[in-house]
Amino acid sequence: MNTLNRPTPDLIAKLSAIVGADYALTEHEQQLPYLREWRDKYFGKTPVVLRPGSVDEVAEILKLANEARVGVVPQGGNTGLVGGQIPFEAGEEIVVSTERLNRIRQIDAAGGYMVVEAGLTLAEVQAAALEAGALFPLSLAAEGSCRIGGNLASNAGGVQVLAYGNARDLTLGLEVVLADGRIWDGLRALKKDNTGYDLKQLFVGSEGTLGIITAAVLKLFPKTVETATAFAALPDLRSVQRLFEGARAVAGTSLTAFEFMSGWCLDIVTTHMPGTRRPLEGEAPWYVLVEISKGTSDGAAEAIMEQLLTGALESGDVLDAVVAASLDQAAQLWKLREDMPEAQKFEGGSIKHDISVPVAAIPDFVERADPVIQTVCPGVRPVVFGHFGDGNLHYNITQPVGMDKAAYLELWDRMNEAVHTLVAQMDGSISAEHGIGRMKREALKRFRPAVEIDMMRAVKAALDPRGILNPGKVI
């Protein structure tokens, strides 16, 4: 990576003039929301936070920064979990927030697409699609604050990947500002376009290291009219696997979510999070949240859910289950899953792992992982939940009861190494949906083939030869 320069007062003044004084934040108190990650793992510094209001302003900023060899950290809603959106502590990079790029440029529900700017929150994109009579299915716990540009830059997954795919699958076209300030207008709504390399896919998942996404063409789908939501208790992960296979068999593409969590996860949520309660009597080792959606209102979704659960209860794979009788009850069941990330904080320090393994290997992974993590720190408590249907586990490890939090978190690298080594042995991925950022940069080199790293570096060198875009992240 080329050596970068610290921005001079003259450069900061020129950059600030591009966006206007009101949108160039130089006071530390104003900058704080842009400098700290929500879990408080990363704190950064910057001489200025720029909030451009148009793609042309983004282009002017990058042109000047590139000429001056100054690092630029793109930021959306600052909800990332691997530190990719936070500047380093030295304070030598500028932060460019996309939050003012918040226009909906076009919605064509009949054509199955919408064109939106990067600064819209995911919830705003969802609401605009619904108002137009369509569905944008990307759904995350942070959807009220995460921004669509960041979702695309990190290739976000979420709870409906099973039916609709992740952010990469939902993207038809992009508008991107390159490192040298040139604007690539790739806002094409074509479902088929086989003219050369699929350039948009270079930027989806690139975490702001190849260009800044300023707008996107997103796929829209028909609205679901009827949804059946169930919460079930199961005796073991083999039963969870069989229930998933059964759900996929009877529901097909109507299976829109299949989430799972351990019994202790349910304990944590209902103990610490207001407005939650146990939906079933008694306790079980594992729980699943199943959603089946249909585009008709003829009771088909409920009939499929009843067929699934009746068979699973008879076989013993399901111990007990409840089907939501209203939208409010369904929301209460989903709250149990969506509040998991926040609930963990109340149990002390937590070492996070966003990993994936083949779906059929999930039971084996969980069984093999426990003795591995106990070797690193005896008494740790695994928090296991995630998207069973696509093999994505949030395997987070909570400190032993009574252990000093700071002392426990010093084991982060050792614990990551142990878990990631097991994941690699099982042909999995060390980052299923959160990305690499700064947290997993060294692990990426350790667990991906050298030829892949070389290819990534070649792409980076071609699109950002001076290395100004999100320096020190990913590669």
C-alpha positions in Angstrom: 0.0 0.0 0.0 1.3 3.4 -0.9 2.2 5.8 1.9 -0.7 8.3 2.5 -0.5 11.9 3.7 -2.1 13.7 6.6 -4.6 16.2 5.3 -3.3 19.8 5.5 -5.4 22.7 6.8 -5.6 24.0 3.2 -7.0 20.7 1.9 -9.5 20.5 4.7 -10.7 24.0 3.8 -11.1 23.0 0.2 -13.0 19.8 1.0 -15.2 21.7 3.4 -16.0 24.3 0.8 -17.3 21.5 -1.5 -20.1 20.4 0.9 -20.6 23.7 2.7 -19.7 24.7 6.3 -22.8 23.2 7.8 -21.9 19.8 6.4 -18.2 19.7 7.3 -17.9 18.6 10.9 -14.6 19.5 12.6 -15.7 19.8 16.2 -15.0 16.6 18.2 -18.5 16.5 19.8 -20.1 16.8 16.4 -17.9 14.0 15.0 -18.5 11.5 17.8 -21.4 9.6 16.2 -19.2 8.9 13.2 -16.1 7.8 15.2 -17.3 5.1 17.5 -18.6 1.7 16.7 -21.9 0.8 18.4 -20.2 -2.1 20.4 -17.5 0.3 21.5 -14.7 -1.9 20.1 -13.3 0.8 17.8 -12.8 4.5 18.4 -11.3 6.6 15.6 -10.2 10.2 14.9 -10.5 12.4 11.9 -9.8 16.1 11.0 -13.2 16.4 9.3 -16.4 14.5 8.6 -17.8 15.4 5.2 -21.5 15.0 4.4 -21.9 15.5 0.7 -25.4 16.1 -0.8 -24.8 14.8 -4.3 -22.8 12.4 -6.4 -20.9 15.4 -7.9 -19.8 16.5 -4.4 -18.6 13.0 -3.7 -16.6 13.0 -6.9 -15.0 16.4 -6.1 -14.0 15.1 -2.7 -12.4 12.0 -4.0 -10.6 13.9 -6.8 -8.9 16.2 -4.3 -8.2 13.4 -1.8 -6.6 11.3 -4.5 -4.4 14.1 -5.8 -3.3 14.8 -2.2 -2.9 11.1 -1.4 -5.2 11.4 1.6 -7.1 8.4 3.0 -11.0 8.4 2.8 -13.2 6.3 5.0 -16.7 5.9 3.5 -19.5 5.6 6.0 -23.2 4.8 5.8 -25.2 4.2 9.0 -22.2 3.2 11.1 -23.8 -0.1 12.1 -21.0 -2.3 10.7 -19.6 -5.0 13.0 -16.0 -5.4 11.8 -14.8 -1.8 12.1 -14.7 -1.1 8.4 -16.5 2.2 8.7 -14.3 3.6 11.5 -11.2 5.7 10.8 -8.0 4.7 12.5 -6.8 6.3 15.8 -4.1 8.4 14.2 -6.6 10.8 12.7 -5.1 11.0 9.3 -8.1 10.0 7.2 -11.2 12.0 6.3 -14.7 10.5 6.8 -17.3 10.7 4.0 -20.8 10.1 5.2 -23.5 9.2 2.6 -26.4 10.1 4.9 -27.5 13.2 2.8 -27.7 11.1 -0.4 -31.3 10.2 0.5 -33.4 10.6 -2.6 -35.6 7.9 -4.2 -34.9 8.5 -7.9 -37.4 6.1 -9.4 -39.8 3.3 -8.5 -41.2 0.9 -11.1 -43.1 -1.8 -9.3 -44.4 -3.3 -12.5 -40.9 -3.5 -13.9 -39.6 -4.9 -10.6 -37.0 -2.3 -9.6 -36.3 0.9 -7.8 -33.5 3.4 -8.0 -32.4 4.8 -4.7 -29.5 6.8 -3.3 -27.0 5.3 -0.9 -27.9 7.3 2.2 -31.5 6.1 2.6 -32.0 3.8 5.6 -33.0 0.3 4.8 -36.3 0.9 6.5 -36.9 3.9 4.2 -36.2 1.7 1.2 -38.6 -1.0 2.4 -41.3 1.6 3.1 -41.0 3.2 -0.3 -41.3 -0.2 -2.0 -44.4 -1.1 0.1 -46.0 2.2 -0.7 -45.5 1.5 -4.4 -47.2 -1.9 -3.9 -44.0 -4.0 -4.0 -41.5 -5.7 -1.6 -37.8 -5.1 -1.1 -37.0 -8.1 1.0 -33.6 -7.3 2.6 -34.3 -7.2 6.3 -31.9 -6.7 9.2 -32.2 -5.9 12.9 -30.5 -2.5 12.3 -32.8 -1.6 9.4 -33.9 1.6 11.0 -30.4 3.0 11.1 -28.2 1.1 8.6 -28.1 2.7 5.1 -28.6 0.9 1.8 -25.2 2.0 0.5 -23.5 0.3 3.4 -25.7 -2.7 3.0 -24.5 -3.1 -0.5 -20.9 -2.3 0.3 -20.9 -5.1 2.9 -23.1 -7.5 1.0 -25.6 -7.7 3.8 -27.5 -10.9 4.4 -30.3 -10.7 7.0 -33.2 -13.0 7.8 -34.7 -13.5 4.3 -31.6 -14.6 2.4 -33.1 -18.1 2.3 -35.9 -16.9 -0.1 -34.5 -13.8 -1.8 -30.7 -13.9 -1.5 -28.3 -11.4 0.0 -27.6 -7.8 -1.1 -25.6 -9.0 -4.1 -28.6 -10.9 -5.4 -30.8 -7.9 -5.0 -28.7 -5.5 -7.0 -29.3 -4.8 -10.7 -27.1 -1.7 -11.1 -24.9 0.8 -9.3 -23.6 4.3 -9.5 -20.1 4.5 -8.0 -17.5 7.2 -7.6 -14.1 5.8 -8.2 -10.9 6.8 -6.3 -9.8 9.4 -8.8 -13.2 11.1 -8.8 -14.7 9.6 -11.9 -18.3 8.6 -11.8 -19.4 5.2 -13.1 -23.0 5.3 -14.1 -24.0 1.7 -14.0 -27.7 2.3 -13.1 -29.1 -0.2 -15.5 -32.3 -2.1 -14.5 -31.7 -5.0 -16.9 -32.3 -8.5 -15.6 -30.0 -9.8 -18.3 -26.8 -8.0 -19.4 -24.0 -10.2 -20.6 -21.7 -7.4 -22.0 -18.4 -8.1 -20.5 -17.4 -8.2 -16.8 -20.2 -7.7 -14.3 -18.6 -4.6 -12.8 -21.2 -3.9 -10.2 -20.3 -7.1 -8.4 -16.8 -5.7 -7.8 -18.3 -3.1 -5.6 -20.9 -5.1 -3.8 -19.1 -6.5 -0.7 -16.0 -4.4 -1.3 -16.5 -2.4 1.9 -15.7 0.9 0.3 -12.2 -0.1 -0.7 -12.8 0.1 -4.5 -15.2 3.0 -4.8 -18.0 4.8 -3.0 -21.5 3.6 -3.9 -23.8 6.6 -4.3 -26.9 5.0 -5.8 -28.3 1.6 -6.8 -30.9 -0.2 -8.8 -32.6 -2.7 -6.5 -34.8 -5.6 -7.3 -38.4 -5.5 -6.2 -40.8 -8.5 -5.7 -44.5 -8.9 -5.3 -45.8 -8.2 -1.9 -46.6 -11.1 0.4 -50.2 -11.2 1.3 -50.3 -13.9 3.9 -47.6 -14.9 6.3 -47.5 -17.7 8.9 -45.0 -17.4 11.7 -44.2 -20.1 14.2 -41.9 -20.6 17.1 -41.0 -24.1 18.0 -39.0 -26.0 20.7 -36.7 -28.8 19.6 -34.6 -31.4 21.4 -31.4 -31.2 19.4 -29.7 -29.7 16.3 -30.3 -32.8 14.3 -34.0 -32.2 14.8 -33.5 -28.6 13.7 -31.9 -29.9 10.6 -34.7 -32.3 9.8 -37.3 -29.6 10.5 -35.5 -27.3 8.0 -35.4 -30.1 5.4 -39.1 -30.7 5.9 -39.9 -27.0 5.7 -38.1 -26.7 2.5 -39.8 -29.7 1.1 -43.4 -28.6 1.9 -43.0 -24.9 1.5 -40.5 -24.6 -1.3 -39.8 -21.0 -2.2 -42.6 -19.9 0.2 -40.1 -20.6 3.1 -39.0 -17.0 3.7 -37.2 -17.5 7.1 -35.8 -20.3 9.2 -33.9 -18.8 12.2 -32.6 -20.8 15.2 -31.2 -20.1 18.7 -30.1 -22.1 21.7 -32.1 -22.3 24.8 -29.7 -20.0 26.6 -30.2 -17.4 23.9 -33.9 -17.4 24.7 -33.1 -17.1 28.4 -30.9 -14.1 27.8 -33.4 -12.3 25.6 -36.4 -12.8 27.9 -34.3 -11.9 31.0 -32.8 -8.7 29.8 -34.9 -7.2 27.0 -38.1 -5.3 27.9 -41.3 -6.4 26.1 -40.2 -10.0 25.6 -41.6 -13.2 27.1 -41.3 -16.9 26.6 -43.8 -18.0 24.0 -43.8 -21.6 25.1 -44.0 -23.3 28.5 -41.0 -25.2 29.8 -37.5 -25.1 28.4 -35.8 -26.8 25.5 -32.2 -27.0 24.1 -33.1 -25.3 20.8 -35.7 -23.1 19.3 -36.5 -22.1 15.7 -38.5 -19.3 14.2 -40.1 -20.3 10.9 -41.8 -18.0 8.4 -43.9 -19.1 5.4 -45.2 -16.4 3.0 -47.6 -16.5 0.1 -48.9 -14.0 -2.4 -52.5 -15.1 -1.8 -54.9 -14.8 1.1 -56.5 -18.2 0.8 -55.0 -19.7 4.0 -52.2 -21.6 2.1 -49.4 -20.3 4.3 -51.1 -21.4 7.5 -52.0 -24.8 5.9 -48.4 -25.4 5.0 -47.2 -24.4 8.5 -49.8 -26.7 10.1 -48.7 -29.6 7.9 -45.1 -29.0 8.7 -45.5 -28.8 12.5 -48.0 -31.6 12.8 -45.6 -34.0 11.1 -42.7 -32.8 13.2 -44.6 -33.1 16.5 -45.6 -36.6 15.6 -42.0 -37.6 14.8 -40.7 -36.0 18.0 -38.5 -33.5 16.1 -40.6 -30.7 17.6 -41.5 -30.7 21.3 -43.9 -27.8 21.3 -44.8 -25.0 19.0 -47.0 -21.9 18.7 -48.2 -20.2 15.5 -48.8 -16.4 15.7 -52.5 -15.6 15.5 -51.9 -11.9 14.6 -49.4 -9.5 13.2 -48.7 -8.3 16.7 -48.0 -11.9 17.9 -45.7 -12.5 14.9 -43.8 -9.3 15.8 -43.4 -10.5 19.3 -41.9 -13.7 18.1 -39.5 -11.9 15.8 -38.5 -9.6 18.6 -37.0 -12.6 20.4 -34.6 -13.1 17.5 -34.0 -9.5 16.6 -33.1 -8.5 20.2 -30.3 -11.2 20.5 -27.4 -8.9 19.6 -28.4 -6.3 22.2 -29.3 -8.9 24.9 -25.8 -10.4 24.9 -24.3 -7.2 26.3 -25.9 -7.8 29.7 -24.0 -11.0 30.2 -20.5 -9.4 30.0 -17.8 -9.5 27.4 -18.6 -11.3 24.2 -16.2 -12.5 21.5 -18.0 -12.5 18.2 -17.9 -14.9 15.2 -20.0 -14.4 12.1 -19.3 -17.7 10.3 -20.9 -20.1 7.9 -20.5 -23.8 7.3 -22.5 -26.1 5.0 -26.0 -26.4 6.4 -25.6 -30.2 6.9 -22.5 -29.5 9.0 -24.1 -27.1 11.6 -24.8 -29.8 14.2 -21.2 -31.1 13.9 -19.7 -27.6 14.1 -21.6 -26.7 17.3 -20.6 -30.1 18.9 -17.0 -29.7 17.9 -16.7 -26.1 18.8 -17.5 -26.2 22.5 -14.4 -28.2 23.6 -12.3 -25.9 21.4 -13.4 -22.7 23.0 -13.2 -24.3 26.5 -9.6 -25.0 25.9 -9.0 -21.3 25.2 -10.9 -20.1 28.3 -12.7 -22.6 30.6 -16.2 -21.7 31.6 -17.1 -19.6 28.6 -20.7 -19.6 27.5 -21.5 -19.9 23.8 -24.3 -17.9 22.4 -25.4 -19.7 19.3 -28.1 -18.3 16.9 -28.5 -17.3 13.3 -29.8 -18.1 9.9 -29.9 -21.9 9.8 -31.3 -22.1 6.3 -28.1 -20.6 4.8 -25.6 -22.0 7.2 -24.8 -18.7 8.9 -24.1 -18.9 12.6 -23.5 -16.0 15.0 -21.3 -18.0 17.3 -20.6 -15.5 20.0 -18.8 -16.5 23.2 -19.7 -14.9 26.5 -17.2 -14.5 29.3 -17.3 -16.9 32.3 -19.4 -15.8 35.2 -17.3 -13.5 37.5 -14.3 -13.1 35.1 -13.0 -9.6 34.5 -14.4 -8.3 31.2 -11.2 -6.6 30.1 -9.1 -9.7 30.8 -11.5 -11.8 28.9 -11.6 -9.6 25.8 -7.8 -9.8 25.7 -8.4 -13.4 24.5 -10.2 -12.1 21.4 -7.5 -13.1 18.9 -6.8 -16.5 20.4 -10.5 -17.3 20.5 -11.0 -16.1 16.9 -8.0 -18.2 15.8 -9.4 -21.3 17.4 -12.9 -21.0 16.1 -11.8 -19.9 12.6 -9.4 -22.8 12.4 -12.3 -25.2 13.0 -14.4 -23.3 10.5 -11.7 -23.7 7.8 -11.4 -27.4 8.6 -15.1 -27.8 7.9 -14.9 -25.8 4.6 -16.7 -22.8 6.0 -16.2 -19.0 5.9 -14.8 -16.8 8.6 -17.2 -14.0 7.5 -20.7 -15.0 6.4 -22.3 -11.5 6.2 -20.5 -8.9 8.3 -17.4 -8.5 6.1 -13.7 -8.2 6.8 -13.2 -4.6 7.8 -10.2 -4.2 10.1 -11.2 -6.9 12.5 -10.6 -9.8 10.2 -8.0 -8.4 7.9 -5.2 -10.6 9.2 -7.5 -13.6 9.4 -8.4 -13.2 5.7 -4.7 -13.7 4.8 -4.5 -16.7 7.1 -7.6 -18.5 5.9 -7.9 -17.7 2.2 -5.6 -19.1 -0.5 -2.7 -16.9 -1.5 -3.9 -16.7 -5.1 -7.2 -15.2 -3.9 -5.4 -12.5 -1.9 -3.3 -11.8 -5.0 -6.4 -11.4 -7.2 -8.0 -9.1 -4.7 -4.8 -6.9 -4.5 -4.7 -6.7 -8.2 -8.2 -5.4 -8.4 -7.5 -2.9 -5.6 -4.4 -1.7 -7.4 -6.3 -1.3 -10.7 -9.1 0.7 -9.2 -7.4 2.5 -6.4 -3.7 2.7 -7.3 -2.9 5.3 -4.6 -4.7 3.3 -1.9 -6.8 6.1 -0.6 -10.1 4.3 -0.2 -10.7 2.8 3.2 -7.0 2.2 3.8 -6.1 -0.7 6.1 -9.4 -2.5 5.6 -10.0 -5.8 4.0 -6.6 -6.2 2.3 
